[in-house]
Amino acid sequence: MPTAATMETPATRPVRQTSMRRGGLFAADRYWAAAFATPYVAVFLVFVIYPIGYGLWLGSSVASYRALLEDPIYTRTIINTLLYLLFGVNLKLAIAMLLSGFFARKGWWFKAMLLIFMLPWAIPALPSYLSINWMLNGQWGLINNIIWDLFQVDGPPWLDSTNLALGSVIYGHIWKWLPFWTLIFLAGRLAIPRELYEAADVDGATSVQKFTHVTMPLIAGLYLVCTLLSTIWALGDYNAVRFISGGGPALSTHVLATLGVRNAFELGDPRLGMATVLTALPLLIPLVILLMRQLRRNQVTI
């Protein structure tokens, strides 16, 4: 019987061997990829998934939320958190936008002033906030001593009044993070083509008109992303309140981050503390979704 149809020809044999080698190579690559990815997956599970899951389990007690709603300090904390976000974020970004235009001017002195201006953000947060706390001390603080030396009157009780203490915390937050967002907006401004400003100058546009019709439309996406990101960061800010006002006077300047730590560690109730922090999720989750959508649309011009 003819056997030529069942025999391998020299033309087909190398193709089969090559395909086998390729299959083995791809399989080996998959094994190596799995071996290299395993440590990262393990770290992600241990340090991300497990803490999140454990925190959600701790904060799942209905009794904890019932206790929070009955606590007048929690109600005041919600108001403080909203005021902290409203004034801290918006004032900070509005001032940063204006200052970015100032530092965008040509001249070595503007660059030197920018270097000095960045120092509050460059130094560690803890000594910065402790310095503010010391300066605002009502009895022997630097500011009240200067007021006494100049006008022979007592200074305001900065940290002994709820409104002044909360305002001091917001000021500390703005002072600390203003240089960072100014630098971000400055980078956005410098990325705008100079030809657009030159064309506006030819048309006789004023500085305000150039800002409203050239700068702001091109930097609006960046401003929105910075607003969302700054709000997310400020929502979890612990240091400013803890080291400037300490939540006082009479626990009246706490925000959700600091009240959660107080309930978990000072009161010794981790479930109550985690429930306090988790009440920020109805605000945090929409902010994260909006941020992801804005980044996906690629509307940021820098």
C-alpha positions, -999 to 999 in steps of 0.1 A, spaced: 0 0 0 13 35 -6 27 51 25 38 85 11 7 103 23 13 93 59 50 101 60 65 134 71 82 153 44 113 175 51 92 205 44 67 198 72 91 185 99 108 218 108 74 235 110 62 210 137 94 212 156 93 250 156 56 250 168 65 226 196 94 248 206 73 278 205 46 261 226 72 251 252 87 286 252 53 302 258 45 277 286 79 285 302 72 322 299 39 317 317 55 298 345 82 325 349 56 353 348 36 335 375 67 330 396 76 367 394 41 379 400 34 357 430 53 379 455 35 410 444 1 393 445 9 380 480 19 415 492 -13 429 476 -34 404 494 -17 408 527 -13 445 528 -43 457 508 -71 432 505 -68 418 540 -67 452 558 -97 465 537 -117 433 543 -109 433 580 -118 470 583 -151 464 566 -158 435 589 -150 456 620 -172 484 608 -201 462 599 -218 463 634 -251 481 634 -247 489 671 -216 510 663 -235 532 639 -264 535 663 -239 547 690 -224 572 665 -257 587 657 -265 592 694 -231 609 700 -233 647 697 -195 648 691 -201 628 659 -226 653 646 -202 682 652 -175 661 635 -195 657 604 -200 695 602 -163 701 609 -153 677 581 -175 694 556 -162 728 566 -126 715 564 -132 702 529 -151 732 517 -127 759 529 -95 740 530 -96 726 495 -112 754 476 -93 783 492 -60 763 488 -66 756 451 -79 791 443 -48 807 459 -25 782 443 -40 790 409 -33 828 414 2 822 427 10 800 398 5 830 375 28 850 397 56 825 396 51 819 359 67 853 352 102 855 337 130 866 360 155 849 383 140 865 414 106 847 407 125 814 406 143 823 438 110 832 455 95 799 443 123 780 459 117 797 493 79 793 488 83 755 485 99 751 519 67 746 539 58 717 517 93 703 517 98 701 555 81 673 575 45 678 585 49 670 622 73 698 632 54 722 609 21 716 627 37 715 661 53 749 654 19 763 644 4 749 677 32 766 696 28 800 678 -10 799 685 -7 792 722 -29 818 740 -5 824 769 30 822 756 26 818 719 47 838 694 17 856 678 0 867 710 34 879 724 39 900 693 4 914 697 11 923 734 45 939 726 29 960 698 -5 970 711 -4 960 749 -35 939 745 -42 902 749 -43 882 717 -73 860 707 -77 826 723 -67 808 691 -70 772 703 -95 778 731 -123 788 708 -140 763 686 -143 786 655 -108 800 659 -93 765 665 -110 751 634 -99 781 614 -63 776 627 -65 739 615 -77 750 581 -50 776 579 -23 750 588 -36 727 561 -36 754 535 -1 766 545 13 731 543 -1 721 510 -4 754 491 32 751 476 25 717 462 -6 726 443 10 759 432 38 739 416 12 716 399 -7 745 384 26 762 374 35 732 354 1 733 337 5 770 329 40 765 314 27 737 291 3 762 274 18 773 241 31 809 242 16 815 208 -19 816 223 -9 845 246 9 863 218 -22 861 197 -43 874 226 -18 903 230 -23 911 193 -60 912 198 -56 936 227 -67 912 254 -62 922 290 -46 900 317 -80 890 330 -93 882 295 -62 861 288 -68 842 320 -105 836 314 -103 828 277 -69 811 273 -55 799 306 -86 786 324 -102 767 295 -69 748 289 -62 741 325 -98 734 336 -93 696 334 -62 698 355 -80 720 381 -109 695 383 -85 666 388 -66 685 415 -98 694 433 -110 658 434 -76 645 445 -71 672 471 -106 665 485 -98 628 488 -65 635 506 -80 661 529 -108 637 538 -83 614 553 -60 641 568 -51 633 604 -20 653 611 -34 689 609 -62 685 634 -42 661 657 -11 683 661 -26 718 659 -58 717 679 -58 681 692 -95 680 685 -101 706 712 -114 726 728 -138 700 744 -136 677 713 -152 703 691 -127 704 662 -125 667 654 -128 655 618 -137 619 608 -101 608 606 -91 620 641 -124 610 658 -120 575 644 -86 572 659 -99 585 692 -128 561 693 -105 531 684 -75 538 706 -84 563 733 -118 548 740 -106 513 732 -134 505 708 -120 494 674 -154 487 660 -167 522 668 -135 537 654 -137 518 621 -174 527 618 -166 563 623 -141 562 594 -164 542 572 -190 569 574 -168 589 550 -174 563 522 -206 578 508 -185 609 500 -152 591 492 -165 566 467 -182 591 444 -151 613 445 -129 583 434 -153 574 406 -154 610 393 -116 611 395 -112 578 375 -137 590 349 -119 623 345 -85 606 341 -100 581 316 -114 609 294 -79 623 292 -91 659 297 -60 670 317 -37 693 298 -2 695 313 
